[in-house]
Amino acid sequence: MARVYYLNCPKCDFRYYVGEPLIAIPDFPSQCPKCHHVFQLAESPTWKLPASASGTMATDLRGKPS
C-alpha cells in the first residue's frame, strides 16, 4: 500500500493528500484541487520531508542536503 502525505495549499489553505510516487519526483509541482494553485511541495505550510526519505531524495525535494 502506498503512503500518502498531507499538504495545505499556501493560497487557500485547503488540506489534501498526495501519493508517495509523486513526491519522489524531483521538483514535481503540486496543484490544489480546490483553487488550482500550482506550487512546489516546500511552499506548503504543512510539508515535512518524510522520515524514510534518502539523502538524495531529501536533496532533490528541499533543494539542500538533509
C-alpha beads as a LAMMPS data file, in Angstrom:
LAMMPS data file: protein, C-alpha beads

66 atoms
65 bonds

1 atom types
1 bond types

-500.0 500.0 xlo xhi
-500.0 500.0 ylo yhi
-500.0 500.0 zlo zhi

Masses

1 110.0

Atoms # bond

1 1 1 0.000 0.000 0.000
2 1 1 1.366 3.408 -0.971
3 1 1 1.881 6.087 1.652
4 1 1 0.112 9.420 1.373
5 1 1 1.270 12.824 2.581
6 1 1 -0.961 15.723 3.534
7 1 1 -0.379 19.193 2.135
8 1 1 -2.051 22.543 2.708
9 1 1 -2.366 24.915 -0.215
10 1 1 -0.382 28.099 0.556
11 1 1 -3.049 30.180 -1.233
12 1 1 -6.400 28.890 0.122
13 1 1 -5.213 26.595 2.983
14 1 1 -7.194 23.618 1.620
15 1 1 -5.826 20.338 3.011
16 1 1 -5.380 17.408 0.640
17 1 1 -3.072 14.465 0.144
18 1 1 -0.595 13.312 -2.489
19 1 1 0.776 9.827 -3.003
20 1 1 4.359 8.823 -2.362
21 1 1 5.165 8.231 -6.061
22 1 1 4.509 11.920 -6.811
23 1 1 6.704 13.311 -4.046
24 1 1 9.602 11.153 -5.216
25 1 1 9.861 13.119 -8.489
26 1 1 12.346 15.996 -8.073
27 1 1 10.782 19.459 -8.498
28 1 1 7.368 17.977 -9.265
29 1 1 4.786 20.686 -8.526
30 1 1 1.513 20.062 -6.748
31 1 1 -1.832 21.571 -7.750
32 1 1 -4.532 22.381 -5.225
33 1 1 -7.741 20.533 -6.147
34 1 1 -9.845 23.413 -4.781
35 1 1 -8.326 26.666 -6.130
36 1 1 -5.966 25.088 -8.752
37 1 1 -2.932 26.980 -7.437
38 1 1 0.293 25.286 -8.616
39 1 1 3.179 25.275 -6.129
40 1 1 6.275 23.372 -5.037
41 1 1 5.925 20.998 -2.084
42 1 1 8.233 23.108 0.079
43 1 1 5.756 26.024 -0.181
44 1 1 3.066 24.091 1.697
45 1 1 2.811 25.166 5.348
46 1 1 2.393 21.530 6.434
47 1 1 5.009 19.902 4.204
48 1 1 7.624 17.908 6.058
49 1 1 10.177 15.689 4.425
50 1 1 9.258 12.038 5.060
51 1 1 11.441 10.363 7.675
52 1 1 12.010 7.484 5.267
53 1 1 13.497 9.781 2.596
54 1 1 17.009 9.042 1.497
55 1 1 19.700 11.709 1.383
56 1 1 19.367 12.002 -2.390
57 1 1 15.614 12.377 -2.245
58 1 1 15.930 14.925 0.558
59 1 1 18.321 16.995 -1.516
60 1 1 16.000 16.865 -4.533
61 1 1 12.825 17.809 -2.650
62 1 1 14.151 20.527 -0.397
63 1 1 16.955 21.908 -2.548
64 1 1 19.542 21.358 0.164
65 1 1 21.140 18.377 1.910
66 1 1 19.183 16.833 4.767

Bonds

1 1 1 2
2 1 2 3
3 1 3 4
4 1 4 5
5 1 5 6
6 1 6 7
7 1 7 8
8 1 8 9
9 1 9 10
10 1 10 11
11 1 11 12
12 1 12 13
13 1 13 14
14 1 14 15
15 1 15 16
16 1 16 17
17 1 17 18
18 1 18 19
19 1 19 20
20 1 20 21
21 1 21 22
22 1 22 23
23 1 23 24
24 1 24 25
25 1 25 26
26 1 26 27
27 1 27 28
28 1 28 29
29 1 29 30
30 1 30 31
31 1 31 32
32 1 32 33
33 1 33 34
34 1 34 35
35 1 35 36
36 1 36 37
37 1 37 38
38 1 38 39
39 1 39 40
40 1 40 41
41 1 41 42
42 1 42 43
43 1 43 44
44 1 44 45
45 1 45 46
46 1 46 47
47 1 47 48
48 1 48 49
49 1 49 50
50 1 50 51
51 1 51 52
52 1 52 53
53 1 53 54
54 1 54 55
55 1 55 56
56 1 56 57
57 1 57 58
58 1 58 59
59 1 59 60
60 1 60 61
61 1 61 62
62 1 62 63
63 1 63 64
64 1 64 65
65 1 65 66
